[in-house]
Each structure stands twice: as C-alpha cells, then as structure tokens.
Amino acid sequence: MLILLLVLRGIQLSLRLNDPFMKLSAFGISLSLGLQAAVNLAMTMGLLPTKGIPLPFISYGGSSLMVSLVMVGLLLSLSRHASPSRASR
C-alpha cells in the first residue's frame, strides 16, 4: 500500500509541475517504481514467470535499493518546483 501511495503522490506531483521535462520526469519515475512493484507482485503470486525484478525498497540487493532511493530523491527535488496544491492554499 505504501508503494501505491508513493506512486499516486508522484503522479499528483507530475500534474502540478509546469515544465514539460519535469512533468515527464516525475511521471516516468513514478511509473517505473509502480511497474517494478506490480511485476514483482505478479511474479510472487505466480501470474508471471520469474524475471528477477526486485521489489522496490524491500528486496535484497544494494544496487536496486540505491536506484530506488535516487528515484525518490529526484521526486523530492522535483517537488520543490511544483505549484502549491489546493489543500495548502
């Protein structure tokens, strides 16, 4: 559920950004984390053949964890440039 929340907040961030490059970057990072989690969960449930894709932030492996943390750091950096949401006004 936390990964789903992260993906939804990333998509909301991409909708609040004005620059097209930042908008696509935020959407792509969110989509990448979401698809990685979805494929891993589908493999775990036996719906897809195993591919070796780790679950973001959970599965063992230093390089996968580092890449996931860098992606979240980029999302945080992009959030500085977003226009304020309606809730914070």
Number of C-alpha atoms within 10 A of each C-alpha: 6 7 16 14 11 16 21 16 15 26 19 16 25 26 15 16 20 12 12 10 11 19 20 15 18 29 20 16 20 26 16 16 21 20 14 16 20 15 20 22 16 14 16 12 10 10 11 12 11 12 9 9 14 17 22 21 17 10 12 11 12 9 9 17 17 13 13 17 14 12 19 18 12 15 22 14 12 18 18 11 14 17 12 13 10 6 5 5 5
